[in-house]
Amino acid sequence: MKNRYYPSIIVLSFITIFTLIGCESKADKDLNNKSTKNIEMIETVLEKNFNAPDETLLSELYDPANATIIDQTSQENSSSSNNSSNDLDKYLEDNYGAYFTDYGYEKFFTTSGVGLNYSVEADHANYSITPDEISVVQDEDKPERYQFEVTVTYTDANNEDNTGTIIGRVEMKNKKIDSLDINDDNGLLQEMMDNN
């Protein structure tokens, strides 16, 4: 009787092992798919942000109709201007909203200003910036954190071409960008600010 059960145990053991391997590969595939989608999302935002100046963004930004009036004395005017979105808000939401959490979106455009700084300063200094190569790498210890490096070519006001590298970090949350920070741009933003 022992001999009859022995082959069954071996077969069940193999089935269990192959099932576990299959489940593990599915989990790995899901993690890799999530990572790939996150990297593509980050690359898209970096491509848009460092292709500057963004003429459409600037035309909406400089349009007086899109200005927000702060500290109005009339409560009626204040509430109506705060509740309605303008063309700038719509442009930013259409082009960036799907990629960011609410916090990340607010930080990118308002708190840190990274979403506007490069286009505004490139425009003021008469520079143009084009991303050449974008590298995004997931942190092994913290899978929601990504490091990026963007190599850009920029043309200055004297029409001279230069190359620079922009390094930063992204934090993901709920499959969206929760924070995008520039750690080092080798002085590019400051150079543009000094030349306008």
Disulfide bonds with the S-S distance in Angstrom:
none
